[in-house]
Amino acid sequence: MELRRSIKILSRAALFFSIAFTSYLSAGTTFYVQSPAAKLLDNPSMNSGGKQIPKGSSLQQIGEKDMFLKVKSNIGDGFILKLYVSSFPPGGKVGFGNEIDKSTSVKGRARASAYTETAAARGLAESENLRTRGEMADYDFGAIDWLETVTLEQEQ
């Protein structure tokens, strides 16, 4: 009985402190708009009307309701969806391959062609001859001759 009472008190205390700590962290926090589709809404509802707010705008949090933050910005107060903001300012565009020299006209293929893959699987070289695997002394031609003389009958 005493254990249950202790657990109940500890769980209530943990809940209280987590709510208090979250409120402390979120009060007055600066957020930045991450999405160009973000709007500063009049009410905490997706169907609510509002003004477009530019990406990168700085917002000061003054409250929170469900999935929305109540914020103050340079264009006024309103609500914004939490998915559209971050505590970090948006970064620049990330590009891959911008440094590659595009002046060369012939580029290597990223993958081998289907013909080359098939030829490699069959053990063919570019000359379409069978690749030699090892030296002639490595092969047991006597065993190959014996294998060719073996005949199988239907019953076997």
N, C-alpha and C positions, 0 to 999 in steps of 0.2 A: 504494500500500500504506500509506504514511504517512497519507494522507488518511482512509482507512477507519479506521485506528487512532484518529485524532483525533476522528472523528465518534462512534465507539463510546465513547470516554472522555467526551466531552461529553454524549452522551445518557444515560449512566449517572449522571453528576454531576447533570444536570438532574432525572432521576427521583429520585435520593436527596434533593435539596434540596426538591423538590415534596412528597415524602412527609413529610420532616422539618417543613416549613413548615405543612402541613395538620395534622399531629399537634400542633404548637405552638399553632395557632389553636384547635383543637377541644378541647384539654385544659383542663378547668375552665371551659368556656364556659357561660353561662347561656342557657337556652332557655325559651320560653313555649308552653304548650299552646294551639293555635289551634282545635281541633275538639272539639265536645262528645262525639264518638264515641270519643275517645282513651282507651286503657286502658294502665295500667302493667303490662306483661306479665312473667311469671316467666322466660320464655325468649325468645330472638330468633326467634320463629315466630308467624305469625298465628293458628295453632291453639292457642297456649298460653293458659292461663287467666291472669287478672289482675284488678286492681281498676280501677274507673272513676276517672278523674282529671279534676277540674273544669277547664273552659276558663279560661285565664288563669293557671293554676298555674305557678310558677317551678320550673325543673328545672336541676340542675347536672350537666353531662356528666362521666362518669368513664371512658367507653370508647365503642367503636363496633364494630359487626359487621354487615356487608352493609348492608341498608336500615334497620337499627335502631340507636338510640343507647342505650348503657347510662347510666342517669341516677340521680341521687339526688334525692328529693323529700321533702316533709314527711310523706308517707304511707309512705315506704320506698324501697328501691332496686329497680330493674327495668329493663326494656327498653321503648322506645316507638318506633313507626314514625316515620321522619324526615318523612314527609308531614304528620304531625299537629303539628309544632312549627316555631317560627320564632325567630330571634334578637330579634324585636321583640314587645312585648306586643300582644295583640289590641286592635283599635280598637273603638269603639262602633258601634252600628247606623248604617247609612247610609240616610237616607230622602230621597226626592225628592218635592217638592211639599208638604212639611209646612207651608210658609209660605203656601200659596195660600189665599186667602179662599174658603171653601166656602159662604158665606152666600147667594151669588147663585144663584138657581134655574135660570137659563138660561145655559148654557155654549155657547160657539162650537164648531162642529165642527172637529175636527182636520184632516179631509179633506173635499173637496167630494164631493157625492153623485155617483153614476154618471150620473144625468140631467144634472147640470150639466157634468160632464166631456164627455159626448157632445155637448151643445149647444155647448160652447166649441169642440170639434173641428170641428163643422159650420159654425161661424161665426155662430151664433145668439146673440142677446142674450137677456136675461130676457123681453123682450116678444115673443120668438120671431120677430122680423123680422130680415132679413138686415142685418148690420152694414154701415154705409157705410164704405168704405175710400177716403178721399180726397174731393176735390171733384168736382163734375160736369165741370169743365173737364179733369180728368185722364183721362177716359175717351174712347176713340176709337170713337164710335158708328158711324162709317162702316165701320170694319173689322169691327164686329160684324154690321152688315147684310150685308156681303159674305160673311162666314163662314156666315151662315144661308142664303145662296143656293146655296152649294156642295153638290152632291149626289155621293155616292159610289156607284159601281157595283160590282157583285160582283167584277169582274175586277181592280179596283184593289186 
